[in-house]
Amino acid sequence: MTTNDETVTLFRPTGPEEIALVRDSGYKKWPPRLPDQPIFYPVTNEAYAVQIAREWNVPASGYGCVARFQVRQSFMSRYAVQQVGGGQHTEWWVPAEELEQLNENIVGQIEVIHEFRR
């Protein structure tokens, strides 16, 4: 997890449908969650995001990518980091109804830093 006085770096493993919606937003925001997705869970480190993109997204859809983005520290400080497995398996759980607030606190653009294909 990288932080400075103003922002936190978040990573998001994603598949083709979600990243297409991000692209449609001009790489400015994440799309609303689907009804069966009660949380938005960006992860705290690049290695974990790469693991998810390769091991889950690629088998599920043939494509996975890792996006990196900055969010204001003052906003992210309301969420505790959740450990969901081994030491590097950490993520934030942002309730779906707060995703638009997260989007409003993104600094800069969402950037795709890794892509994987079958």
TIZALUM-652143 format. One line per 8 residues: their letters; for each residue x, z, y of N, C-alpha, C, O. Coordinates in nm, 2 decimals. Example, Ala and Ser with C-alpha at 12.3 -4.5 7.8 and 13.67 -1.06 7.14 Angstrom:
AS) 1.32/0.78/-0.57/1.23/0.78/-0.45/1.32/0.78/-0.33/1.42/0.85/-0.33; 1.28/0.71/-0.22/1.37/0.71/-0.11/1.29/0.79/0.00/1.34/0.80/0.11;
***
This chain:
MTTNDETV) 0.09/0.00/-0.12/0.00/0.00/0.00/0.09/0.00/0.12/0.18/0.09/0.14; 0.07/-0.10/0.21/0.14/-0.11/0.33/0.06/-0.07/0.45/-0.06/-0.12/0.46; 0.11/0.02/0.53/0.03/0.06/0.65/0.13/0.06/0.77/0.25/0.08/0.75; 0.07/0.05/0.89/0.15/0.08/1.01/0.05/0.16/1.09/-0.05/0.21/1.04; 0.08/0.19/1.22/0.00/0.27/1.30/-0.14/0.22/1.32/-0.23/0.29/1.35; -0.16/0.09/1.30/-0.28/0.02/1.34/-0.36/-0.04/1.22/-0.48/-0.04/1.23; -0.29/-0.09/1.12/-0.36/-0.16/1.02/-0.31/-0.12/0.88/-0.20/-0.06/0.86; -0.39/-0.15/0.78/-0.36/-0.14/0.64/-0.37/-0.27/0.57/-0.46/-0.35/0.60;
TLFRPTGP) -0.27/-0.31/0.49/-0.27/-0.43/0.41/-0.36/-0.41/0.29/-0.33/-0.32/0.21; -0.46/-0.50/0.27/-0.54/-0.50/0.15/-0.52/-0.63/0.07/-0.49/-0.73/0.13; -0.54/-0.62/-0.06/-0.53/-0.74/-0.14/-0.66/-0.75/-0.22/-0.73/-0.66/-0.25; -0.70/-0.88/-0.24/-0.83/-0.90/-0.31/-0.81/-1.02/-0.41/-0.79/-1.13/-0.37; -0.82/-0.98/-0.54/-0.82/-1.09/-0.64/-0.96/-1.15/-0.64/-1.06/-1.08/-0.64; -0.96/-1.28/-0.65/-1.09/-1.34/-0.64/-1.10/-1.48/-0.72/-0.99/-1.53/-0.75; -1.22/-1.52/-0.74/-1.24/-1.65/-0.81/-1.28/-1.76/-0.72/-1.28/-1.74/-0.59; -1.31/-1.88/-0.77/-1.34/-1.99/-0.68/-1.46/-1.98/-0.59/-1.45/-2.03/-0.48;
EEIALVRD) -1.57/-1.92/-0.64/-1.69/-1.91/-0.56/-1.67/-1.82/-0.44/-1.70/-1.86/-0.32; -1.61/-1.71/-0.46/-1.59/-1.61/-0.35/-1.49/-1.67/-0.24/-1.51/-1.66/-0.12; -1.38/-1.73/-0.29/-1.28/-1.78/-0.20/-1.33/-1.90/-0.12/-1.29/-1.92/-0.01; -1.42/-1.98/-0.18/-1.49/-2.09/-0.11/-1.57/-2.04/0.01/-1.57/-2.10/0.11; -1.64/-1.93/-0.01/-1.72/-1.87/0.10/-1.63/-1.81/0.21/-1.66/-1.82/0.32; -1.51/-1.75/0.17/-1.42/-1.70/0.27/-1.36/-1.82/0.35/-1.35/-1.82/0.47; -1.33/-1.93/0.28/-1.28/-2.05/0.35/-1.39/-2.10/0.44/-1.36/-2.14/0.56; -1.52/-2.10/0.40/-1.63/-2.15/0.49/-1.64/-2.06/0.61/-1.69/-2.11/0.72;
SGYKKWPP) -1.59/-1.93/0.61/-1.60/-1.85/0.72/-1.48/-1.87/0.82/-1.47/-1.80/0.92; -1.39/-1.96/0.78/-1.27/-1.98/0.86/-1.17/-1.87/0.83/-1.08/-1.84/0.91; -1.18/-1.82/0.71/-1.09/-1.71/0.66/-1.10/-1.59/0.75/-1.00/-1.52/0.77; -1.22/-1.56/0.79/-1.24/-1.45/0.88/-1.32/-1.33/0.82/-1.31/-1.22/0.86; -1.39/-1.36/0.71/-1.47/-1.25/0.65/-1.50/-1.27/0.50/-1.50/-1.38/0.45; -1.54/-1.16/0.44/-1.58/-1.16/0.30/-1.73/-1.18/0.29/-1.80/-1.13/0.38; -1.78/-1.26/0.19/-1.93/-1.28/0.18/-2.00/-1.15/0.14/-1.94/-1.06/0.08; -2.13/-1.15/0.17/-2.21/-1.03/0.12/-2.20/-1.02/-0.03/-2.18/-1.12/-0.10;
RLPDQPIF) -2.21/-0.90/-0.08/-2.21/-0.87/-0.22/-2.34/-0.92/-0.29/-2.44/-0.93/-0.22; -2.33/-0.96/-0.41/-2.45/-1.00/-0.49/-2.53/-0.87/-0.53/-2.47/-0.76/-0.52; -2.65/-0.88/-0.56/-2.73/-0.76/-0.60/-2.67/-0.67/-0.70/-2.68/-0.55/-0.70; -2.59/-0.73/-0.80/-2.53/-0.65/-0.90/-2.39/-0.61/-0.87/-2.31/-0.56/-0.95; -2.35/-0.62/-0.74/-2.22/-0.58/-0.69/-2.24/-0.47/-0.58/-2.24/-0.50/-0.46; -2.24/-0.34/-0.62/-2.27/-0.23/-0.53/-2.15/-0.20/-0.44/-2.16/-0.13/-0.34; -2.03/-0.24/-0.48/-1.91/-0.21/-0.40/-1.82/-0.33/-0.39/-1.83/-0.43/-0.47; -1.75/-0.33/-0.28/-1.64/-0.43/-0.26/-1.51/-0.35/-0.28/-1.49/-0.25/-0.22;
YPVTNEAY) -1.43/-0.40/-0.37/-1.31/-0.33/-0.40/-1.18/-0.40/-0.38/-1.13/-0.46/-0.47; -1.13/-0.40/-0.26/-0.99/-0.45/-0.24/-0.89/-0.36/-0.30/-0.92/-0.24/-0.31; -0.78/-0.41/-0.35/-0.68/-0.33/-0.41/-0.57/-0.30/-0.32/-0.55/-0.36/-0.21; -0.49/-0.20/-0.35/-0.38/-0.15/-0.26/-0.25/-0.22/-0.28/-0.16/-0.20/-0.19; -0.23/-0.30/-0.38/-0.10/-0.36/-0.40/-0.11/-0.50/-0.46/-0.20/-0.53/-0.54; -0.01/-0.58/-0.43/-0.01/-0.72/-0.47/0.00/-0.73/-0.62/-0.06/-0.82/-0.68; 0.08/-0.65/-0.69/0.10/-0.66/-0.83/-0.03/-0.65/-0.91/-0.06/-0.72/-1.00; -0.11/-0.55/-0.87/-0.24/-0.52/-0.93/-0.33/-0.64/-0.91/-0.40/-0.68/-1.00;
AVQIAREW) -0.33/-0.69/-0.79/-0.42/-0.81/-0.75/-0.38/-0.93/-0.84/-0.47/-1.00/-0.88; -0.25/-0.95/-0.85/-0.20/-1.06/-0.93/-0.25/-1.05/-1.08/-0.30/-1.14/-1.14; -0.24/-0.93/-1.13/-0.28/-0.90/-1.27/-0.43/-0.93/-1.29/-0.46/-1.00/-1.39; -0.51/-0.88/-1.20/-0.65/-0.91/-1.21/-0.68/-1.06/-1.20/-0.76/-1.12/-1.28; -0.62/-1.13/-1.10/-0.65/-1.27/-1.08/-0.61/-1.35/-1.21/-0.68/-1.44/-1.25; -0.49/-1.32/-1.27/-0.45/-1.39/-1.39/-0.53/-1.35/-1.51/-0.57/-1.44/-1.59; -0.55/-1.22/-1.53/-0.61/-1.18/-1.66/-0.77/-1.18/-1.66/-0.83/-1.18/-1.76; -0.83/-1.18/-1.54/-0.98/-1.18/-1.54/-1.03/-1.30/-1.48/-1.12/-1.37/-1.54;
NVPASGYG) -0.99/-1.34/-1.36/-1.05/-1.45/-1.29/-1.01/-1.59/-1.36/-1.10/-1.67/-1.37; -0.89/-1.61/-1.40/-0.86/-1.74/-1.46/-0.93/-1.75/-1.59/-0.99/-1.86/-1.61; -0.93/-1.66/-1.68/-1.01/-1.67/-1.81/-1.16/-1.70/-1.78/-1.23/-1.77/-1.85; -1.22/-1.63/-1.68/-1.36/-1.64/-1.65/-1.40/-1.77/-1.58/-1.51/-1.82/-1.61; -1.31/-1.83/-1.50/-1.35/-1.95/-1.43/-1.25/-2.06/-1.42/-1.28/-2.17/-1.37; -1.13/-2.04/-1.48/-1.02/-2.14/-1.47/-0.94/-2.13/-1.35/-0.84/-2.20/-1.33; -0.98/-2.04/-1.25/-0.90/-2.03/-1.13/-0.91/-1.88/-1.08/-1.01/-1.82/-1.09; -0.80/-1.83/-1.03/-0.79/-1.70/-0.97/-0.69/-1.71/-0.85/-0.59/-1.78/-0.86;
CVARFQVR) -0.72/-1.63/-0.75/-0.62/-1.62/-0.64/-0.61/-1.48/-0.59/-0.70/-1.40/-0.62; -0.51/-1.46/-0.51/-0.49/-1.33/-0.44/-0.50/-1.35/-0.29/-0.42/-1.44/-0.24; -0.58/-1.28/-0.23/-0.59/-1.29/-0.08/-0.53/-1.16/-0.02/-0.55/-1.05/-0.08; -0.47/-1.17/0.09/-0.41/-1.06/0.16/-0.47/-1.06/0.30/-0.49/-1.16/0.36; -0.51/-0.94/0.35/-0.56/-0.93/0.48/-0.54/-0.79/0.54/-0.51/-0.69/0.46; -0.55/-0.78/0.67/-0.52/-0.65/0.74/-0.65/-0.60/0.79/-0.74/-0.67/0.85; -0.67/-0.47/0.78/-0.79/-0.40/0.83/-0.74/-0.28/0.91/-0.64/-0.22/0.88; -0.81/-0.25/1.02/-0.78/-0.14/1.11/-0.77/-0.01/1.03/-0.86/0.02/0.95;
QSFMSRYA) -0.66/0.06/1.04/-0.64/0.19/0.98/-0.75/0.29/1.01/-0.79/0.36/0.92; -0.80/0.29/1.13/-0.90/0.38/1.17/-1.03/0.36/1.09/-1.10/0.45/1.06; -1.06/0.23/1.05/-1.17/0.21/0.96/-1.15/0.25/0.82/-1.23/0.32/0.76; -1.03/0.21/0.76/-1.00/0.23/0.62/-0.98/0.38/0.59/-1.00/0.42/0.48; -0.95/0.46/0.69/-0.92/0.60/0.67/-1.05/0.68/0.62/-1.04/0.79/0.57; -1.17/0.62/0.63/-1.29/0.68/0.58/-1.30/0.67/0.43/-1.39/0.74/0.37; -1.22/0.59/0.36/-1.23/0.57/0.22/-1.11/0.63/0.15/-0.99/0.61/0.19; -1.14/0.69/0.04/-1.03/0.75/-0.05/-0.98/0.63/-0.14/-1.06/0.55/-0.19;
VQQVGGGQ) -0.85/0.63/-0.17/-0.80/0.54/-0.27/-0.84/0.59/-0.41/-0.82/0.71/-0.44; -0.89/0.50/-0.49/-0.94/0.54/-0.62/-0.84/0.49/-0.73/-0.79/0.37/-0.72; -0.79/0.57/-0.82/-0.71/0.53/-0.93/-0.80/0.49/-1.04/-0.87/0.58/-1.09; -0.79/0.37/-1.09/-0.88/0.32/-1.20/-0.81/0.29/-1.33/-0.87/0.23/-1.42; -0.68/0.33/-1.34/-0.60/0.30/-1.46/-0.46/0.35/-1.44/-0.45/0.47/-1.40; -0.36/0.27/-1.48/-0.23/0.31/-1.46/-0.19/0.33/-1.32/-0.27/0.32/-1.23; -0.06/0.37/-1.29/-0.02/0.41/-1.16/-0.04/0.31/-1.05/-0.07/0.34/-0.94; -0.03/0.18/-1.08/-0.05/0.07/-0.98/-0.19/0.03/-0.97/-0.23/-0.05/-0.88;
HTEWWVPA) -0.28/0.08/-1.05/-0.42/0.04/-1.05/-0.50/0.12/-0.95/-0.58/0.21/-0.99; -0.49/0.09/-0.83/-0.55/0.16/-0.72/-0.63/0.07/-0.63/-0.58/-0.04/-0.60; -0.74/0.11/-0.58/-0.83/0.03/-0.50/-0.91/0.12/-0.41/-0.93/0.24/-0.43; -0.97/0.05/-0.31/-1.07/0.12/-0.22/-1.20/0.07/-0.27/-1.22/-0.04/-0.31; -1.30/0.16/-0.26/-1.44/0.13/-0.29/-1.52/0.13/-0.17/-1.55/0.24/-0.11; -1.55/0.02/-0.12/-1.63/0.01/0.01/-1.77/-0.03/-0.04/-1.80/-0.13/-0.10; -1.87/0.06/0.00/-2.01/0.03/-0.04/-2.05/-0.11/0.02/-2.02/-0.15/0.13; -2.13/-0.18/-0.06/-2.17/-0.32/-0.02/-2.24/-0.32/0.12/-2.22/-0.41/0.20;
EELEQLNE) -2.31/-0.21/0.15/-2.38/-0.21/0.28/-2.29/-0.19/0.40/-2.33/-0.20/0.51; -2.16/-0.16/0.37/-2.06/-0.14/0.47/-1.96/-0.25/0.48/-1.87/-0.25/0.56; -1.98/-0.36/0.40/-1.89/-0.47/0.40/-1.89/-0.54/0.54/-1.78/-0.58/0.58; -2.00/-0.56/0.61/-2.00/-0.62/0.74/-1.91/-0.54/0.84/-1.84/-0.60/0.92; -1.92/-0.41/0.83/-1.83/-0.33/0.91/-1.68/-0.35/0.88/-1.60/-0.36/0.97; -1.65/-0.36/0.75/-1.52/-0.39/0.71/-1.48/-0.53/0.78/-1.37/-0.54/0.83; -1.56/-0.63/0.76/-1.53/-0.76/0.82/-1.50/-0.75/0.97/-1.42/-0.82/1.02; -1.58/-0.67/1.04/-1.56/-0.65/1.18/-1.42/-0.59/1.21/-1.38/-0.60/1.33;
NIVGQIEV) -1.36/-0.52/1.12/-1.23/-0.45/1.14/-1.11/-0.53/1.08/-1.00/-0.47/1.08; -1.14/-0.65/1.03/-1.02/-0.73/0.99/-0.95/-0.78/1.11/-1.00/-0.82/1.21; -0.82/-0.76/1.10/-0.73/-0.81/1.21/-0.66/-0.93/1.16/-0.59/-0.93/1.06; -0.68/-1.04/1.23/-0.62/-1.17/1.19/-0.70/-1.24/1.09/-0.82/-1.22/1.08; -0.64/-1.32/1.00/-0.71/-1.40/0.90/-0.69/-1.35/0.76/-0.59/-1.28/0.74; -0.78/-1.38/0.67/-0.76/-1.36/0.53/-0.67/-1.47/0.48/-0.70/-1.59/0.51; -0.56/-1.44/0.41/-0.48/-1.55/0.36/-0.46/-1.55/0.21/-0.44/-1.44/0.15; -0.46/-1.66/0.15/-0.44/-1.68/0.01/-0.29/-1.68/-0.01/-0.22/-1.77/0.04;
IHEFRR) -0.24/-1.58/-0.09/-0.09/-1.58/-0.11/-0.05/-1.61/-0.25/0.07/-1.64/-0.28; -0.14/-1.62/-0.35/-0.11/-1.67/-0.48/-0.24/-1.74/-0.54/-0.35/-1.70/-0.51; -0.21/-1.84/-0.62/-0.32/-1.92/-0.69/-0.27/-1.94/-0.83/-0.16/-1.96/-0.86; -0.37/-1.92/-0.92/-0.34/-1.94/-1.06/-0.45/-2.03/-1.13/-0.57/-2.01/-1.09; -0.41/-2.11/-1.22/-0.51/-2.20/-1.29/-0.48/-2.20/-1.43/-0.37/-2.16/-1.48; -0.58/-2.23/-1.51/-0.57/-2.24/-1.65/-0.46/-2.35/-1.69/-0.44/-2.37/-1.81;
***
